[in-house]
């Protein structure tokens, strides 16, 4: 299993509880696929620099989870047509456990 980080931008008009129900649904889906959700961060409402689908703001939700590599594409397909999701980004999570920021990682390496 690989460790991933996913950031979802949700449409404020389609989500009423700042993403709580969405995060529970996502966690349940990952667990059903045999994965583990390590961290969920409801980041709240944020303004966009540029409009996305004629929306000026959205609700950000961040997840850190472990899942098989072939299931990662299924997540994209699952939420590609979901009208609540404006954007999705999934990347490999490779942040060291004891470092809080990338600037601190540079200081330690030198």
Secondary structure, DSSP 8 states (H G I E B T S, - for coil): -EEEEEEEEEETTT-SSTTHHHHHHHHHHHHHTT-EEEEEEEEEEEEEEEEETTEEEEEEEEEEEEE-HHHHHHHHHHHHS-TTEEEEEEEE----TT-SSHHHHHHHH-
